């Protein structure tokens, strides 16, 4: 705490504050430079974030399903539906389902058992056999049925629930539970279809010990069945599941067709493909618009970034308007942005050897806008695009995705996006990078170091000013005391 001006009456603190404002001008300039670099870094990262989204979407644009999405219609949606892979041929197919695939199920009949009490006590037979075997079947790698046997022993403290849990946890394709309402034990296979090679035997086999323990006279046994259907009035097929894939088409069975075949029609879903392309182009144009705007913004040199001290003197709206102009044009003329815009625009003019109807993107109604100031934004002639997809969808697909070692439009675009990513990361880094890992970060770090040094220097300068003014106060105070003493002696 300093008290000034006792001898001179001068407002020393205000004088020193004004002097320090002049001394701080270089520090304010460094703060403004740092803020501007941070704005540039943040704008680069904003562009890079959007670039990554385009890159991800470009990957999807290289998948055949994007261009060969199938539309399926069934005359019996409640019985037969289908989905088509990109390679599935268009056409109309007849499917007559005569039997559905079902699971095997066994109910024990009524049991006088509390599932939470000791099972051996509940069975009320001291001579009961406590071990039994359950058998199901699976297929080996060659499709041959092999038995899966599990042996179980009822422990002294086991409840029925304990036994059920142990059976369910084994990999034996069996699900078991106890119905408290009917007091019945229920077993069923966890899959549909017949796996037991002996058609006369059930999918769940158990020995006499299990029968003596849990199978009563009112038990019910329902065996598993395979699905059966006829394809195009001729080809009869049996399958363990309620679906089957033929020639890239997956048919799913929900019910039998009662002797009348369902008609399934498969066509290319051109509208879905167009929507995919439009979605990509819209996002791509968003990136071009963002980058192009940085090159067309006016640069206001008279509006440097505000310092923290300056912000304190302004209203929030005034700060907003000022910074809007201060940020304008901060990347104007940047080589990364200008070269990226050029490269991205040129990608769309690449010729691709598709071996089909179309070799350049303009042939299918996709072009860059005529206005050069748009920066290479893309526009779509939907009518022409749909016509191309109808006429030669494979050629359109290869135009975008390429074929073999032949690059498509998306390959060229991906190369440009990767180059752009590398340059931006070198210049502006990523959010996880330290300042030392990228160019702008190193500049920020250097400014921080110079600002710290300069602040230490300012403290020394301020201390020197106070010391000089304090010395002046002392000198004047001494002179005043001497003058007063002389005056007193003069008048005595």
C-alpha positions in Angstrom: 0.0 0.0 0.0 1.4 3.3 -1.1 0.5 6.9 0.1 1.7 9.5 -2.3 1.7 13.3 -2.8 2.1 14.2 0.9 4.8 16.7 0.1 4.0 17.8 -3.4 0.2 17.2 -3.5 0.7 15.4 -6.8 -1.5 12.3 -7.6 1.5 10.1 -8.0 -0.5 6.9 -8.5 -2.4 8.3 -11.5 0.7 9.6 -13.0 2.5 6.2 -12.7 -0.6 4.4 -14.0 -0.6 6.6 -17.1 3.1 6.0 -17.5 2.6 2.3 -17.2 -0.2 2.3 -19.9 2.4 3.6 -22.3 4.9 1.0 -21.1 2.3 -1.8 -21.6 1.6 -1.0 -25.3 4.0 -3.7 -26.5 2.4 -6.2 -24.0 -1.1 -5.4 -25.4 0.2 -5.9 -28.9 1.6 -9.4 -27.9 -1.8 -10.2 -26.3 -3.6 -9.2 -29.5 -1.2 -11.3 -31.6 -1.8 -14.3 -29.4 -5.5 -13.9 -29.6 -5.4 -13.7 -33.4 -3.3 -16.8 -33.7 -5.7 -18.7 -31.4 -8.6 -17.6 -33.7 -6.7 -18.9 -36.7 -6.0 -22.2 -35.0 -9.7 -22.5 -34.0 -10.9 -21.8 -37.5 -8.5 -24.4 -38.9 -9.8 -26.9 -36.4 -13.4 -26.1 -37.3 -12.6 -26.7 -41.0 -10.8 -29.9 -40.1 -13.7 -31.2 -38.0 -16.1 -30.7 -41.0 -13.4 -32.2 -43.3 -13.4 -35.4 -41.2 -17.2 -35.8 -41.6 -16.8 -35.5 -45.3 -14.0 -38.1 -45.2 -16.3 -40.5 -43.3 -19.1 -40.0 -45.7 -16.7 -40.5 -48.7 -16.0 -44.0 -47.3 -19.8 -44.8 -47.4 -19.8 -43.5 -51.0 -17.4 -46.2 -52.0 -19.7 -49.0 -50.8 -21.8 -50.8 -53.4 -24.9 -50.8 -51.1 -25.0 -47.0 -51.4 -25.6 -47.2 -55.1 -27.4 -50.6 -55.3 -29.9 -50.4 -52.5 -32.7 -52.8 -53.1 -36.4 -52.0 -52.7 -38.5 -55.1 -52.0 -42.3 -55.6 -52.2 -44.1 -58.8 -51.1 -47.7 -59.6 -51.9 -47.9 -61.4 -48.5 -46.0 -59.2 -46.0 -47.4 -61.3 -43.1 -45.9 -64.5 -44.6 -42.8 -63.6 -46.6 -40.5 -60.6 -46.7 -37.0 -60.2 -48.2 -33.9 -58.0 -48.3 -31.6 -57.8 -51.2 -27.8 -57.5 -51.2 -26.2 -55.0 -53.6 -25.5 -57.8 -56.0 -29.0 -59.3 -55.9 -30.6 -59.2 -59.4 -33.8 -57.4 -59.9 -36.8 -59.5 -60.7 -40.0 -61.1 -59.4 -39.8 -64.3 -57.3 -42.5 -66.7 -56.2 -42.1 -68.2 -52.7 -44.6 -70.8 -51.3 -44.0 -71.6 -47.6 -45.4 -74.9 -46.6 -43.9 -75.3 -43.1 -42.2 -73.0 -40.6 -39.1 -73.9 -38.6 -40.0 -74.4 -34.9 -38.2 -75.2 -31.7 -38.5 -78.4 -29.7 -40.4 -78.0 -26.4 -41.1 -80.4 -23.5 -43.3 -79.8 -20.5 -42.8 -82.1 -17.5 -46.4 -82.3 -16.3 -47.4 -81.2 -12.8 -44.6 -81.5 -10.2 -45.2 -81.2 -6.5 -42.0 -79.3 -6.0 -41.0 -75.9 -4.5 -38.2 -74.7 -6.7 -36.6 -72.7 -3.9 -36.3 -75.6 -1.5 -33.8 -78.5 -1.4 -34.7 -80.6 -4.4 -33.8 -84.0 -2.8 -36.2 -83.2 0.1 -38.9 -82.1 -2.4 -38.6 -85.4 -4.4 -39.5 -87.3 -1.2 -37.7 -90.4 -2.3 -34.5 -91.4 -0.4 -33.5 -93.9 -3.1 -33.9 -91.5 -6.0 -31.1 -91.5 -8.6 -29.5 -88.1 -8.4 -27.6 -88.1 -11.7 -29.0 -87.8 -15.2 -27.9 -87.0 -18.8 -29.3 -84.5 -21.4 -28.3 -84.6 -25.0 -28.7 -82.2 -27.9 -27.1 -81.9 -31.3 -25.0 -79.5 -33.2 -23.2 -79.4 -36.5 -19.5 -79.7 -37.1 -17.6 -77.6 -39.7 -18.6 -80.1 -42.4 -22.3 -79.8 -41.5 -22.4 -83.3 -39.8 -24.6 -83.6 -36.8 -22.8 -84.5 -33.6 -24.2 -85.0 -30.1 -23.6 -82.6 -27.2 -24.0 -84.6 -23.9 -24.1 -83.0 -20.5 -24.2 -85.0 -17.2 -25.7 -83.4 -14.1 -25.8 -84.4 -10.5 -28.2 -83.0 -7.9 -26.2 -81.8 -4.9 -27.3 -82.2 -1.3 -28.2 -78.5 -1.0 -29.3 -77.9 -4.6 -32.8 -76.4 -5.3 -34.6 -76.9 -8.6 -33.7 -73.3 -9.4 -30.0 -74.1 -8.8 -30.2 -77.0 -11.2 -32.1 -75.0 -13.9 -29.4 -72.2 -13.7 -26.6 -74.7 -14.2 -28.3 -76.3 -17.2 -29.0 -72.8 -18.8 -25.5 -71.7 -18.3 -24.1 -74.6 -20.3 -23.6 -74.3 -24.0 -26.2 -77.0 -24.9 -28.8 -75.1 -26.9 -31.4 -75.7 -24.1 -33.4 -73.1 -22.2 -35.2 -74.4 -19.0 -37.6 -72.7 -16.6 -40.2 -73.6 -14.0 -43.7 -72.2 -14.3 -44.9 -71.4 -10.8 -48.5 -71.3 -11.9 -48.8 -74.7 -13.4 -46.0 -76.3 -11.4 -44.4 -77.5 -14.6 -40.8 -77.7 -15.8 -40.4 -76.4 -19.3 -37.5 -77.2 -21.6 -37.1 -75.9 -25.1 -34.3 -75.5 -27.7 -32.9 -72.0 -28.2 -33.0 -72.4 -31.9 -35.4 -73.6 -34.6 -34.9 -76.6 -36.8 -34.1 -80.3 -36.7 -30.5 -81.2 -35.8 -31.0 -84.8 -34.5 -30.0 -87.1 -37.4 -32.5 -89.6 -36.2 -35.8 -88.2 -37.4 -37.8 -90.3 -34.9 -36.0 -88.8 -31.9 -36.6 -85.5 -30.3 -34.1 -82.6 -30.3 -33.8 -82.9 -26.5 -32.9 -86.4 -25.4 -32.8 -87.4 -21.7 -32.2 -90.7 -19.9 -34.5 -92.7 -17.7 -33.1 -91.1 -14.6 -34.3 -87.7 -15.8 -37.7 -89.2 -16.8 -38.1 -90.7 -13.3 -37.4 -87.4 -11.7 -39.3 -84.9 -13.8 -41.5 -86.4 -16.5 -45.1 -87.2 -15.5 -48.0 -88.7 -17.3 -49.4 -85.3 -18.4 -46.2 -84.2 -20.0 -46.1 -82.8 -23.5 -43.4 -83.4 -26.1 -43.3 -81.3 -29.3 -40.5 -81.9 -31.7 -38.6 -79.3 -33.7 -39.4 -78.8 -37.4 -37.5 -77.4 -40.4 -39.0 -74.8 -42.6 -40.0 -75.9 -46.1 -40.7 -73.7 -49.1 -40.8 -73.8 -52.9 -39.0 -71.3 -55.0 -40.5 -70.2 -58.3 -42.9 -73.2 -58.4 -40.1 -75.7 -58.9 -37.1 -75.6 -56.5 -38.1 -77.1 -53.1 -35.8 -76.3 -50.1 -35.7 -77.3 -46.4 -33.9 -75.1 -43.9 -33.5 -75.1 -40.1 -34.3 -71.4 -39.8 -37.1 -69.2 -40.9 -35.0 -67.5 -43.5 -32.9 -68.5 -46.5 -30.6 -66.7 -48.8 -30.8 -67.3 -52.6 -28.7 -65.5 -55.2 -28.1 -62.5 -52.8 -31.7 -62.3 -51.7 -32.5 -63.2 -48.0 -36.1 -64.5 -47.7 -37.7 -64.4 -44.3 -40.7 -66.6 -43.4 -43.3 -65.4 -40.9 -46.1 -67.7 -41.8 -47.2 -70.4 -44.3 -48.7 -69.2 -47.5 -51.6 -71.6 -47.5 -50.9 -73.2 -50.8 -50.6 -69.9 -52.7 -47.1 -68.5 -53.4 -46.2 -65.0 -52.3 -44.8 -62.8 -55.0 -41.7 -60.9 -54.0 -40.5 -58.1 -56.3 -36.9 -56.8 -56.1 -35.9 -53.5 -57.7 -33.1 -51.0 -57.4 -34.1 -48.2 -55.0 -33.0 -45.3 -57.1 -34.5 -42.7 -54.7 -32.5 -44.0 -51.8 -29.3 -43.8 -53.8 -30.1 -40.3 -54.9 -30.7 -39.3 -51.3 -27.3 -40.7 -50.3 -25.6 -38.7 -53.0 -27.5 -35.5 -52.1 -26.6 -35.9 -48.5 -23.0 -36.2 -49.3 -23.0 -33.3 -51.7 -24.8 -31.1 -49.2 -22.2 -31.8 -46.5 -19.4 -31.4 -49.1 -20.8 -28.0 -50.1 -20.9 -27.0 -46.5 -17.2 -27.6 -46.3 -16.5 -25.7 -49.5 -18.7 -22.8 -48.4 -16.8 -22.6 -45.0 -13.4 -22.6 -46.7 -14.4 -20.2 -49.5 -15.9 -17.8 -47.0 -12.5 -17.5 -45.3 -11.0 -16.3 -48.6 -13.7 -13.9 -49.5 -14.1 -12.2 -46.1 -12.9 -8.6 -45.9 -9.9 -8.0 -43.7 -10.3 -5.1 -41.3 -6.9 -4.0 -40.2 -8.2 -1.2 -38.0 -10.0 -3.8 -35.8 -7.3 -5.7 -33.9 -8.4 -8.2 -31.2 -9.5 -6.5 -28.0 -7.4 -6.9 -24.9 -9.0 -7.9 -21.6 -8.7 -4.3 -20.3 -10.4 -3.0 -23.4 -13.3 -5.4 -23.1 -14.0 -4.1 -19.6 -14.8 -0.7 -21.1 -17.3 -2.0 -23.7 -20.8 -3.5 -23.6 -21.2 -7.1 -24.6 -22.9 -6.2 -27.9 -20.0 -3.8 -28.7 -17.5 -6.6 -28.1 -19.4 -8.9 -30.3 -19.6 -6.4 -33.2 -15.9 -5.5 -32.8 -14.7 -9.2 -32.8 -16.9 -10.0 -35.8 -14.8 -7.6 -37.8 -11.5 -8.5 -36.0 -12.0 -12.2 -37.0 -13.0 -11.4 -40.5 -10.4 -12.5 -43.1 -7.9 -14.1 -40.6 -7.3 -16.9 -43.0 -7.6 -14.9 -46.2 -4.9 -15.9 -48.7 -3.8 -18.9 -46.6 -2.0 -21.4 -48.9 -3.5 -24.5 -47.1 -7.1 -23.3 -47.8 -6.5 -22.0 -51.4 -4.6 -25.2 -52.5 -7.3 -27.4 -50.9 -10.1 -25.6 -52.7 -8.2 -26.0 -56.0 -7.5 -29.7 -55.5 -11.0 -30.5 -54.3 -12.5 -28.8 -57.4 -10.2 -30.6 -59.7 -11.2 -34.0 -58.3 -14.6 -33.8 -59.8 -13.2 -33.5 -63.3 -11.2 -36.8 -63.1 -12.0 -39.4 -65.8 -12.6 -42.9 -64.5 -12.4 -46.0 -66.6 -15.6 -47.8 -65.5 -15.9 -50.1 -68.4 -19.5 -49.0 -68.7 -21.7 -46.2 -69.9 -20.2 -43.3 -67.8 -16.6 -42.2 -67.4 -16.9 -38.6 -66.1 -19.2 -37.3 -63.3 -20.8 -34.7 -65.5 -22.4 -37.5 -67.6 -24.6 -38.4 -64.7 -25.8 -34.9 -63.8 -23.2 -33.9 -61.2 -21.1 -30.8 -61.9 -19.4 -27.9 -60.1 -21.4 -24.7 -60.2 -20.8 -22.3 -63.1 -20.0 -19.4 -60.7 -16.2 -19.6 -60.0 -16.7 -17.5 -56.9 -18.6 -20.5 -55.3 -15.2 -22.1 -54.8 -16.2 -25.4 -56.5 -19.5 -26.2 -54.9 -21.4 -29.2 -56.4 -24.9 -29.2 -58.0 -27.0 -32.2 -59.0 -29.4 -32.6 -61.9 -31.6 -35.2 -60.2 -33.4 -36.2 -63.4 -30.2 -37.0 -65.2 -28.8 -38.8 -62.1 -31.8 -41.0 -61.8 -31.7 -41.8 -65.5 -28.1 -42.9 -65.2 -28.8 -45.0 -62.1 -31.6 -46.7 -64.0 -29.6 -47.3 -67.1 -26.2 -48.4 -65.7 -26.0 -48.4 -61.8 -22.8 -50.4 -61.9 -21.0 -47.8 -64.0 -22.3 -45.0 -61.6 -21.0 -47.0 -58.7 -17.5 -47.5 -60.3 -17.4 -43.8 -61.2 -17.5 -43.0 -57.5 -15.7 -45.9 -56.0 -13.4 -47.1 -58.7 -12.7 -50.7 -59.6 -9.6 -52.8 -58.7 -6.5 -50.6 -59.0 -8.5 -47.9 -60.8 -9.3 -45.0 -58.7 -12.8 -43.5 -58.5 -13.8 -39.9 -57.7 -14.0 -40.7 -54.0 -10.5 -42.1 -54.1 -9.1 -38.8 -55.5 -11.3 -36.8 -53.1 -10.0 -38.9 -50.2 -6.4 -38.2 -51.2 -7.0 -34.4 -51.2 -8.8 -34.6 -47.9 -5.9 -36.5 -46.3 -3.4 -34.0 -47.7 -5.5 -31.2 -46.3 -5.7 -33.0 -42.9 -2.0 -33.4 -42.7 -1.3 -29.8 -43.5 -3.9 -28.5 -41.0 -2.7 -30.8 -38.2 0.9 -29.5 -38.8 -0.3 -25.9 -38.7 -3.1 -26.0 -36.1 -2.8 -29.3 -34.4 -5.6 -31.2 -32.7 -7.3 -30.5 -29.4 -5.2 -33.2 -27.7 -1.9 -31.8 -29.0 0.4 -29.7 -26.8 1.6 -26.3 -28.1 5.0 -27.7 -29.1 3.4 -30.2 -31.6 2.1 -27.7 -34.2 3.3 -24.5 -35.8 0.7 -22.1 -34.4 1.1 -23.7 -31.0 4.8 -22.9 -31.0 4.1 -19.3 -31.9 1.6 -19.1 -29.0 4.1 -20.7 -26.7 6.8 -18.1 -27.8 4.4 -15.2 -27.2 3.5 -16.6 -23.8 7.2 -16.7 -22.9 7.8 -13.1 -24.2 4.7 -11.9 -22.3 6.0 -13.4 -19.1 9.4 -11.8 -19.5 7.8 -8.4 -20.4 5.5 -8.5 -17.4 8.5 -9.0 -15.1 10.2 -6.1 -16.8 7.0 -4.0 -16.3 7.1 -4.8 -12.6 10.7 -3.5 -12.5 9.8 -0.4 -14.4 6.8 0.3 -12.1 9.0 -0.2 -9.0 11.6 2.2 -10.5 8.9 4.9 -11.1 7.7 4.6 -7.5 11.2 4.7 -6.2 11.9 7.9 -8.2 8.7 9.7 -7.2 9.3 8.6 -3.6 12.8 10.1 -3.7 11.3 13.3 -5.2 8.7 13.5 -2.4 11.5 13.0 0.2 13.6 15.7 -1.4 10.8 18.2 -1.5 9.7 17.3 2.0 13.3 18.0 3.2 13.4 21.3 1.3 10.0 22.3 2.8 11.3 21.6 6.3 14.4 23.6 5.7 12.4 26.5 4.3 10.1 26.5 7.2 13.1 26.5 9.6 14.7 29.5 7.9 11.5 31.4 7.9 11.0 30.7 11.6 14.6 31.9 12.3 14.1 35.0 10.1 11.0 36.2 12.0 12.4 35.6 15.5 
